[in-house]
Amino acid sequence: MQLSKREFLAAGAALALAAGLRNANAATSISYWHHFASQSEMAGLAKIIQLFAAAHPDVSVTQENIPNSEYMAKVSSAVVAGGRPDTGMVIAERIADLTAMDALVDISDRVNTWDGKANLPDNRWAGMSHDGAIYAVPAYAFVDWMYYRKDYFEEAGIAGPPKTFEEFLTVSRKLTDPSKNRYAFGMRGGAGAFKYVIDVMEAFGSPIVKDGQAAIDKPAAVEAITFYADLFRKEKVAPPSAPNDSYRQIMEGFRTGQTAMIWHHTGSLIEISTALKPGVQFSTAPMPAGPKAHIARVAYAGNGIFKEDNIEAAWKWISFWGQTDAAIALLEATGYFPASTAALKDERITGNPIYGAATQTLDFGRLPNGFVGAAGWSENVVNPTFQAVLTGQLQPDQAVDRMIEGLETALR
């Protein structure tokens, strides 16, 4: 998401304030590259910089925003031609590429002697590591969950959010009233649809990849695609626009009252909270469980060191993100959930019911699929294939055949 002029000025002012609070006589200045873009993200970063300045007046941080689509190209150029930052943002999907280009410093020894490591369980480090070495400190997570219109549920006499796919279908029928332009489920059938298609297939018992080989179970996958597509095709509990709806459309549908439930992650909490009152108009719940598995993704992101010139100061900065106050500051600005278990025990989280679903999801949530070729297969095969099912161009069994063929090609 790109900043509007108003958002850019607001975010710039927040970061300028953070810069003004830094110690002008700081002994060491380090750079930090990131791909935060929204006003809320920039506000969260500004708060973390302020907190860090108070805790480490000997270190000054200069941040640089790089569009996500350009981030890897800029890092690659910096590695080849020089000009690396001291530190930078690292997401799990890019660890393999970053380490392949030798962009990151191995911080395993520092992590293993760091007190904060005890607050970050092994699954947090999995996406920040490669070939047995640790290259980044986990900072936050995108936790999948469901938003639902609490007021609509009460109006329909529904006791609470659905816990299973079967319950999801039952309540969806009760919540749908096309005469009022009200639909139960804001289905994402456009860009980004692949994520939930894959999740539903796994929830019906189909693996995707095993030991580097395509492993889709066709009968289970066909059952999954049939169930999910039929929410639109047969049950008509999703809006007519569903085949083309992506993030912006499902968010607007929920915020304006067209839909009663959407599947997304904690990163959209602030946006929804600005339009609807938490605990009154809307609430959150764990993703419903499928007949074979309970699937929800927990994707961790963190920060790494890109060069050793100012490594002591760089380490102070990236490890600071693991502290509770920094994690809560980012959460309150963006909805991005803390990676640290210490932060999860903070009363600012335990005392707010809206976060309960995310905390529950951490107990069973899975890391995103990370096999080689996953992104291309998901976006270029799964997405258009499922969309074709929604529009009647393909039947579920034909769609699964295409997905299997595309996966085998991607893995070669």
Salt bridges, closest charged atoms under 4 A:
ASP58 OD2 - LYS316 NZ 2.79
GLU64 OE2 - LYS74 NZ 2.58
ASP131 OD2 - HIS130 NE2 3.47
ASP144 OD2 - LYS195 NZ 2.52
ASP151 OD2 - ARG149 NH2 2.71
GLU154 OE2 - LYS150 NZ 2.80
GLU155 OE2 - ARG182 NH1 3.01
ASP199 OD2 - LYS195 NZ 3.34
ASP199 OD1 - ARG297 NE 2.82
GLU202 OE2 - ARG297 NH2 2.90
GLU202 OE1 - ARG366 NH1 3.01
ASP230 OD1 - ARG233 NH2 2.77
GLU235 OE2 - ARG173 NH2 2.85
GLU252 OE2 - ARG248 NH1 3.07
GLU252 OE2 - ARG255 NH1 3.45
GLU271 OE2 - ARG248 NH1 2.50
GLU271 OE2 - ARG255 NH1 3.09
GLU312 OE2 - ARG110 NH2 2.76
ASP325 OD1 - ARG348 NH2 3.03
ASP346 OD1 - ARG348 NE 2.80
ASP401 OD1 - LYS218 NZ 2.86
